[in-house]
Amino acid sequence: MSIYLIRHAQSVGNVNERTNSHATIPLTDIGHQQAQALLQQLPRAQRVLISSYLRTRQTAAPLLLRDDVEPEIYAIEEFSYLSDAKCKNTTLQQRQPWVSDYWQRADLYYRDADDAESFEMFYRRVDQFVYELKLLQQQYTTEHLHVFSHGQFLTLFKFIALENRELSQQLMHDFRERMLNDPIGNTEYFIYDQEI
């Protein structure tokens, strides 16, 4: 089985528009076009996993229709290290000082609020999905699984699944560097094909 891990298409949050909630950010018109273009790039899926966030469902929608598949929701949503309540009705630019403060703090266990994740919580969630994906990989040999997720989630997935990185401050630093210098683009995907 080939497992395709795909970042969602362009969302209004990616282009500095105001957003109300991490979970309800929709795609832009360009994002909908990008989602449609994935039909030419991805093989038919027998199974599709999405996060609970609207933008992954919207990105997967054309493929779900083409392949007549119902999506399964997994805990593969974006890393929400800033409080959703604090970020309500703000733009990416307005959130930038909070983002900078969070990464300068470099505390694995710091939570911005009760509705935010620490880096350690995020790591555990991604690590759990790596484990679940290995189990899924063992169940299928000839089918395709498509996973629609988010840039930060997929970046940490690569660190854990492909580089065997453990939780540490160095990982947190390296993760941030990669997000700044080599981010996964909208609708960019890679194939997870680890030896079982």
N, C-alpha and C positions, 0 to 999 in steps of 0.2 A: 504494500500500500504506500502510496505517496501522500505525505502530509504537507499541505501547503499552509504556511502561516502568512497572513496578509494584514497589512495595516489598513485601516479604514481610509476612505476617500476624503478629499478636502472638506473640512467642516467650517462653519462660521467662526469657531474658536481659533482656527488656524489663520484666519485673515483679519484678526483684531476687531471683530464685531463683538458687541455686548452679548454675554451669555448669562443665563439664570441658574443653571444647574449643570454640574459635570455630566449627569446622565441624559439630559435632554437636548444637548447641542446637536442641531441638524446639519446635514450636508449643504454645501453651496450648490449653485447650478453647475459649476465646474465639477464639483464632487460627484453629482449625479451622472455627469458625462463620463467621469473616470470609472465609476462603478459599472456603467454599461460597457466600457471598453475592456473590462476584465473578462467579459464573455469570450473575447477572442484569444485570451491568454491562458485561461485556466481550463483544465479538462473537466469532464462531467464529474460531479461529486455524488457519492453515495451517502455522505454524511457531512453536515455543516454545523460547526460550533460558532457561537457569537457571544459577545459580552452582553450584559443587560443594558448597555448604553445605546441610544437611538442611532448614533452614527454607524455602528457596526451593522445593525439590522438594515439600515438604508443602503449600505455598501453591498451587503449580501443579497439584497432583494432581487436584482435581475437574475442572478445565478440561481437563487431559490426557485424562481419562476421557471427558468429554463430546465432545471434538473428535477423539478417537482419534488423538492425536499423540504421538510419542516426543520427549522433551525433548533438547536439545543443550546440553552443558555448555560454558560459556565462562568466561573468567577475569574474572568480574564479581562476585567475592565481596567481602565487606565489607573496609574498611580495617582491618587488624590491626596497629596501631602499638604495642600492648603484647604482650610475649612470651606465647605460648600456654601455655608451661610455667609461667610465673610466675602466670598467671591461673587455673590449674587449681583447681577446687573453690572458687571465690570468687563473691561476689555483686557486683552493680553498685556497691553502696555501699562494699564493701571495696576495690574497684578505684579508687574516686574519687580518692584521693591520688595514685596513679600517673598517672591521666588528667590531673589538674591540673598535675602536674610536667611531663608531656609538652608540654602546650600553652603553659605558661609559658616553656619552653625555646625554643620557636618556631624550631627548627632544621630546615630543609628536608631535611637529609641525615642526621639522627640516627636510629639504629636502636636500639631497646630491647634487642634480642638478635638472634641469627642467624635466629630464627623469627618476626621482626617486620619490618614494612615501614617505610621512611622515607616522609615525605610526597612526596619526589621520586619514589620508586619507585611510589607510589600514583598520582601524577599521570601518569606514563608509561603505566601500565596502563590508566587511564581514557581517556587520549588515544588509545591504540591501539584501544580499543573504539569510540570515536567514529569513527575512521577506518574500522573494519570495518563499522560500522552504515551509514555513507554508501555503502559498496560494496553492502551488502545492499539498501539503499533503491533502488539503480539496477537491481537484478535483478528487482524485483517492482513491478507497477503496480496490481494489483487485489486482492491478498491481504493478510491481517493477520498481523503478527508480534508476539508477546507476549514481553516480556523481564522475567523475575522476578529482582530484584536486592535491594539493600540501601540503607538510608537515606543513609549517607555516600557510597557509590559514586554513587548517583543525584544527590546534591547536587553533587558535583564534576563529574559529567557535565553538569549544567545550566550550571555556570560555564564549562566548556570548549566545549560544543557550541552553547549558546545565547548566551553572552556573550563568547566568543572570548578567554577569560582565559589569559594565559601563566603559567608557574610563577614564583612570587615569594613573598617573605615577606608582602607585602600580601595576596596570594591566600590564603595559609595563615591569616592573621588573619581575612579576610572569610569564609572557609569555616567557621572555628570559630564566628564570630558567627552565621552563618546556621543552623548546627547547633543552637545554643543558643536562638535566637529564632524561627526559622521552619523547624523540622525537617519532613521528609516523614513523614507518619503511616503507620501500618501499613495496608497494602492501598491506600494512596493511589497514584494513577497519573496520568501525563500522556502526551500524544501527541507524539511527535517527528516533526515535519513540516517539515524544512528544505528550501529550494529546492536542487535539484541543479545 
